Amino acid sequence: MVQCFLILENGTIAEGTGFGFEKTVYGEVVFNTGMCGYQESLTDPSYKGQILIMSHPIIGNYGISSKFQESPRVQVTGYVVREACKDASPMYGHESLDDYLKKNSIPGISELDTRSLIIGIRERGVLRGAIAFDEDPQEVLEKVRSTPYPSDRNLVAEVSTKEVLRYKKAGAKKVALIDCGVKGNIVNELKKRFEVIQVPYDTPASFFRGEDIDGVFLSNGPGDPAHPEIMSTTVRTIRELKNDYPIFGICLGNQLLALACGGKTYKMKFGHRGVNQPVKHNGRVYITSQNHGYAVDAESLDGTGFVADHINVNDGTVDGMRHTELPIFSVQYHPEASAGPKDTTFLFDDFAKLLETVE
């Protein structure tokens, strides 16, 4: 059997059992606390550049289904689980996790103490790491320590659509979706309510003004929202459009709106990735799905016109905001992901109502 290791920049070297596609990969090591939805996590573009650890002890006990794809391919760089189920239930599909990762050229490692690894990340913060097959762990460790963080790259450019996509809906309002790595279920929720034009992340403001649109939607996506290439394209476009159209943002979209209006963002110690994050809004607590490693700096919102009206109950971070003068609002979590299970899908309806009331 080929040797397989998970290697972290702090010197942790954990030997396990390799599965999926056998190759050595490097990335930022993060964790997800969800008990199910592993296929949705694997295909979420917000995980681009990351090696994902699942906290649930057994993953892959149900088969792969095309219904649960959030994008056309697996987006994680590598996958770490306590136990990879070899005999998946065919209730959703017959393809196993192992075969699915092989088909997508993604390596996995199992038979590790994932609980200990996650506790270490919670204590120290996210780390660079590698999944290595049949290589000297010490040599790989040196490479890990010299490898740039994935967020140094423009990850959004790697997952955004490369062409304009149009989804017609007769008689509906027209919404431009700025795709920074949008999840499939977000597109589905928008298509239920609007005619949608999905555009690349770096589309200039002039395009929107020539399309007779009614509103703008800002998607989720990977990486640092304040990356120079994002600031000079997406954030610049939002800044130029914010006075002209109603805008709704989700996840990265929340952070981009803050930056466009003069706010700041920061990298969190280990982020929020899971399906059970409690968020307080208008006196009620909602259970939400989240996947982000950056957050909006609450103090930086002073003078931007935004007020934080969704607050994470666990750590007090900004989980949503609304503009006090413009028809703009956003959330850090994923209302399309059915964590509640349908608690916060009303936000898409709120956006639809907003378009009806704004001339």
N, C-alpha and C positions, 0 to 999 in steps of 0.2 A: 504493500500500500504506500502511495506517495505521502511523504510527510507534509503536514499543513500547519501553519502557525498564524495566530493573530498577534501582531507586534505593534506596541504603542510607543510613542516618542518618550514617555517617562521611563522606559526600560522594561515594561511588562512584556513578557513573551509567553503566550499561552498556546500549548499544542492541542490540536483537536483533530477532527475527522473532516476532510475536505469533501465537498459535493459540488454539483453544478459544473461550471467550466473551469478547468484547471489552468489558471494563470495568476501571476502575482500582480496585485493592484495596490495603489496608494490613494488615500483620501482622508477626509475628516471623519472621525468615528463619533457617531451620535446614537441615541437610543429612542425607541418608541414604546409607549406603555399600553398600546391597544391589545386586547385579547383576541381580536379577529380583524379581518380586513387586510390580511397580509398582502394580497395581490394589489389592492388599491395603493398601499404604501410603496410596494416595489415599483409601480408605474407612475408615481407622483413626480412630476418634473422638479418639484421643490427639493427633492433629494439628490439632485444632480451633484456629482463630485463627492458624495458621502458614502461611507461604509456604515450600514445600518445594523444595529443590535436590536433584536426584539426581546422584550421583557417576559412575554408569555412563554412558558417552558416548552411547549410543543407547537411547531409551526408546520403547516402543510397537510393537516389532517383532512382537508377537503380539497378537491381537485380544482384545477384552473378553469375559469370560465371567461369567455370574451366579454361577458356582461360587466365584469368588474375591472376592466382596464380603464385607467385614468389618462392614459396616453398610449400610442401605438407600440411602445417598447418598455422594457425594464430600464429605469432611470438610475437606480442606485449603482454605486461602483462595486460594492461587495455586500455580502449578507452574512450575518452572524446570528446563530440560534442555539438554544440549549439542546433541542432535539429536532431533527428534520424527519418528519413522518415519512416512512417509505411506502406505506399502503394507504393512499388517500381515499376517502369516501367519494364515490362518484356522484354525490347529490347535486353538484354544480357542474362538474366536468371530470374527465378521466385523466387529464394530463397531470403528472406529479410535479412537485416543486423542483425536484432535482432535474427532471427533463426540461422544465420551463426555463431554469437558469442556464442549462446547457445550450438551449436553442437561442438564448439571448446573449451568450458569451459572458455571463456574469458568474464569478466564483462565490462559493459559500463555504462556511466552516461551522461545524456543529460539535457537540460533546464538550462544550466549554461551560465554565461557571459564569453564566451571563449575569446573574444577580451580583456577584462580586465586581464584575467589570462595570456594571451600571452604577453601583455605589461609588466606585472609584471616579467615574466621570462626574457624578453629582458633587463629589468633594473637590476635585481638581479643576473641573471644567472640561470642555471638549478637547480632544487630542488628535493630532495627526497619527495615522496608523497605516498598516498594510496587512493584507492577507497574502501569505507567501506559500507557494507550493515548491517543495523540494529545493529550497535554497538555504544558504547559511543564515540563520536568524540574526546574527550579529552584523553581517554585511547589510542585510535589509534594514536593520535598525538605524544604521548610519545614513542610509538613503532616506528613511522616513524623516530623520531630523534635519535633513537638508532640502526636503521637498517643500515647495511653497504651499500655503493653504489654498484649497480649491477656490475660495472666495477672492483670491488675487486675480483669478481669471474672470472674464465677462461670461458668467454661466448662463445668464439670461439669453445671450446671443446663441448659445448652444441648444436651447430648447424652444425658443420662439418660432412661430411659423415663418417660413421664408417667402410666403406669397399671401396675397389678400384672398380670404375665403368668404363667401357670401351665403347666407342662409335666409331664404325668402320666407315671409309670412304675410299674407295679404291683409291689408288694413291695420297692421300693427305699427307701433312706433319703431323708429330705426335707431339701433344702438351700435356704436363702434366699440369693439372689444380690443383693447390693447393687450396683446398676448405676450406676457413675460414668462410663459411656461404654464399656461392655463390647464386646469384639470378638466377632464371630459364631462364630469357632472355639472360643472359650472356652465359650460357651453350648453348642456341640456336644459338647465334651468332658464337660461337666457332665451333659448329657442322656443320654449313654451310660451313666452310672453312677448317677444320682440322679433322684428327682423334684425338680424345680426350681421355685422361686417367685422370679421376677425382680421386684425392687421399686425404686422411685425412690430416689435418693441420700439424700433427706431423710426417709425413713421412720423414725418414732420407735421406740424400743425396745419399747414396749408392743405394737406390731403383731406382732413376732416371738414374743413370749411367748404370744400368742393363737393361734398357728398350729401348735403341736405340731411344731416343726422339730427336726432332729437336728444341724445345723451351719450355719455362715455362711460365705459366700464373698464376698470383697471384690475388685472388678474393677479393671482399668486405667481410665485416664481422663486428660483434659487438665488443664493449668493448675497452679497453685500448691497443693500439698496443705494448706498452712497458711493458705489464704484464709479470712478471717473467717467467711464463710457456710458453708464446709466444716467449720471448727472447731466451729461452733455446731450443726451438724446431724449429718453423717456421723461425725465424730470423737467427738462426744458419745455417739452411739448405740453405737459400738464400745466406748467406755469402759464403758458400762452393761451391755454384753452379754459382755464378755471373760471374765468369771468363770463364765459359765453354759453356753457352747457351744464346741465345737471350731471353730476359725477358720482359713481358708486365704486368703491374699491374694496378688495378682499385680500387679506394677508400682506404680501409684498405691496399690493396696491394701497393699503393703509399707510405703509411707511413712505411710499413715493409721494403720496399726497402731503404728508407732513413736511417732507423735504422741499416740495415745490412751493410751499407757503412759508418757508423760512424756519421750519423746525429741524430737529436733529434726531438721528437714530444711533443706536449703540449695539454692540454684540453682547448677547446674554451669556451667562456662565455655561449653561447647558441647554438652553432653549426650552420650548414647549412642543412636544411631539407625542400625540396620543389622542384619545377620543373621550376623555373624561375631565376636561379642564372647565372648572366652574367660573362663569362670568356674570357679574351683576350689572343689570341694565334696568333703569326705571323701577327700582325697588324689587326686582325679581331676579332670581339666579337661574341661568340657563347652563345646561351641560353641553359643551362644545368640543368639536374636533379641531386640533391645531397642529401646525407643522411649520415652525419658524425658529431661527436662531438669532434674529435681530428684533429689536423693539423700538418703539417711539419713545423718546425722552419726554416725560410728562412736563417737566419744567420748561422745556424749549417751546412748548405750545403757546406760551404767553406772547401775545402780540401777533399771532398767526391768524386769528379769527376762529380757530378750532377750540372746542372744549372736549375733554375726554368724558364720554358718557357710557362707555363699557369698561369695566375694571375687572381684572383677574382677581378672583377671591383669594387664591393661594399666595400670590406675591405682590399684588397691587399694581401690576404693570398695565399699561394702556392697551385695552383690547378692542377699542373702537372710539370713533370721534365724529363729531358733526360740526359743520361750519355755522357760525351764528348769523351770517349775512347771506351766504351763497347756498344754493341747493346742492350741497355736497355732503356726503357721509361715507363712512368706511368702517370695516371691522377687521380685526386681526385674525379672527377664527374663520372656520369654513362652514357657513350655513347650509351648503349643498351636501354636506357629508353625512347627514342624518345621525348625528351623535345622540340627539335627544329623545326620539329619532328625528322628529320634524319640528323641533321647537323653534328654530330660527329661520326657516325658509320664508317667513313673513317679510324678511328684509328684501327679497326680490320683488315681492308685491309692493312694498313701500317704494321701491325705486320706480316701479310701473306707475304708481299713483303720483309720484313726484313729476314724472314726465307729462302726465295729463294736466297737471296744475300749472306748469311753467310754460310760458309762451316763448 
